[in-house]
Amino acid sequence: MEREDDQQLWDLMDSASPPEVSPFFARNVLRRVREEAAGSGGPARWLGWRRLLPFSAVGAATAAILVVYGSSFRPLPLAGDDLIAKIDSRDYEVVADLDNLLASDENNLWDDTSSL
């Protein structure tokens, strides 16, 4: 950028005071860089007590809730209804027919193997 491009800007920059840098500027910058590098130490950062304590408290509370309420969840018993009473008489006929069919299959199985 040339001085002729924007004379007002150059006049303003001439009137501004130059920035003052501390004599310890480089030392302070390096110290900050080292602190940030040491603070982001991978797994050590995740296992710090500031993060581990809240997560472990939530885990302990969840485990306590599961122990207290987990054993009390049971299926409700049928109110006076017996499962055997619900079986229809036609079902007994089907079961008897299946028993006869299975018995005949067992006999045929032995007959087939004995002929070999």
Order of alpha helices (4+ residues) and beta strands (2+ residues): alpha-alpha-alpha-alpha-alpha
